Amino acid sequence: MTRGRRYCPTFRVHLTTPLGPAVLSATYLGLWSLEFAAAPPAELPREAPPGAPPWLGRAVALLAEYFAGRNPDLSSLPLDLAGTPFQRQVWEELRKVPPGRTLTYGELARRLGKPGAARAVGQALRANPLPLFIPCHRVTAAGGRLGGYSAGPERKRWLLALERLGI
């Protein structure tokens, strides 16, 4: 399989997670996407295929640790992100938020030096191709409300509980 914008080979693996089946994709440049699937894609391998970049296998192992509640450093892996400069800025800043911490959309906007951009931050998070690696579940709405999550509010609540936030 190839990526259109760079004709870079994409490697995919099927993961079984407590949140349902997922597909993790990577290129030789870094991790590309993590998608929760409606049904397990039977044709995909469960381990990094031969020739895959080493970070794909490492990402699978780190996700297993994460779902076991050990909170490994998911920010240590290279990412192959396609996004606007603002989206990439939001995603990079969010990768600095450790497990067990949350911040609001407004706080994230202020960290970026754009205090009026909370709504734009939310849009950037909605476009996040790598949930967990870019931990958008750690962003909550003002007043402590859960806020949105592209993979659904139940998954967000579960992830926050896993990280022992109890929201």
Phi, psi and omega in degrees: 000144181236157174265131184297320188288337181224001184051045182260129179302142178245133178248135184232144174228150177265131178243142170257119183236165174297344179264006181110179180295148179218158177235124178252130181239146178215156171243182176291349180268336181158183177293142187247315181204154171227118183234133172277127186261153177289326180220151181295126178283098188299333184282349182270145177288160178264353177231160178301128181288162176304139180087353179288153178296151185298333182289343178292312177297322178295321179296319178299315180295318180293323177294322176299318177297317181301310182291345173274001176086016183267355177048059176291168180280096179281350181276000184274353184266147178289145179241144175248086188261139171246122180185171177289163176304321179294315178303314181297323178295315178299312183297318180296317179295320181294328179296345180277349182278118184283161174304146179087001180237149172229164171211163181269167176302318179296320178296319179296319177299318179296320177301330180275359182077021181229070189300339179266010188255027181302319180293319178295324175299315178301319178294320178296321179291326178297330180271003182301118181276349186228066177303151186083309178286326168245096196283069182294345176293346180274002178257126181243166178281165178301149179078012177082005178291153184298316183080182184275169176199129186300331180268006176104147183296329179296319179294319179299313180300317181296316180297318178295321177295320178302320179278010175065040176264335177065029179277000000 
